[in-house]
């Protein structure tokens, strides 16, 4: 008798069923993998935000740093408040990094060509006669004219102060009030500086700040609009450090380049005063240093150990609205560019406290 064999092959129905199950569970697997990757990526981002990789320890390669020298050669007329109220938008002092860069500001060494180079530079500004020697590093030229011009030059650093006696002859300035636009005014100042050579990169593209002034007797006061202004004030600071931190001088928001322009004359002859106190920074040579806690900096300010750069009120209580980190750009030059805590408040208040930790800052006394 012939036996019948058992058929073990899949039927079309069974094959279709398994195919559908494979597709269904495969789709579930793909969705699970995609969602899992999204969740893992989000969790990783959250974890790194909450638990960031700590920066390497500060290098402190310059050793103990000199404390910033905030004092000016002239006696300060800024009122010193006795009480401070903190009213910031964040209802607190904010959060800041625990270390920051300190940059080297290389000094030019004297050499035998300083005298000759100084004469060449002064000649570019029209001072062609023999200068008066103020001291070993400073020359002065005085040129009479409708406006008497004075040019004081540091023959080593090539920083200079140019001024005229415009306040003694206000009638000349009042003949014309055609002040340049704000952009044109900044470009005029940069053009004046270019007469002594190419501008440094961190000044060449800086925007500058402008404001209007009017002459009242022998003083200058803010003007509310261009129509009532006699002069324009231009202040240029270098570009923000690390594209983030603004620089400040001991004169508050007055820049390392500070100028006054009038409507008298044309082009760069409209400049009646210009102070150039730009000192180069070696951006490739820096060390990192630990910073004070912002609370410690605040306590120093409240205790009267900060430097008050600007305050237009005579009130003894000032309201502080903003706290930030910045860098102190000394108008007299410094060995290093160092960070400071900057406190801003009502009535133009501007106060500084050195940001470097006390362990690495020599002799903070005498700066207050």
Secondary structure, DSSP 4 states (H G I P E B T S, - for coil): -PPPPP--SPPHHHHHHHHHHHHHHHHHHHHHHHHHHHHHHHHHHHHHHHTPPPPPPP--TT-SEEPP----SSPP-----SEEEE--TTSS-----SEEEEEE-PPPPP-TTHHHHHHHHHHHTT--SPPEEEETTEEEEEE-SSS-EEEEEETTT--EEEEE-GGG-HHHHHT---PPPHHHHHHHHHHHHHTTSPPPHHHHT---EEEEEEEETTEEEE-SSGGG-SEEEEEE-PPPBTTTB-EEBTTBT--SEEEEEESSSSGGGGEEEEEE-----EEEEEEEEEB--HHHHHHHHHTT-SEEEE-----SEEEEEEEEEEEE--TT--SEEEEEEEEEEGGGEEEEEE-B-GGGEE--TT--
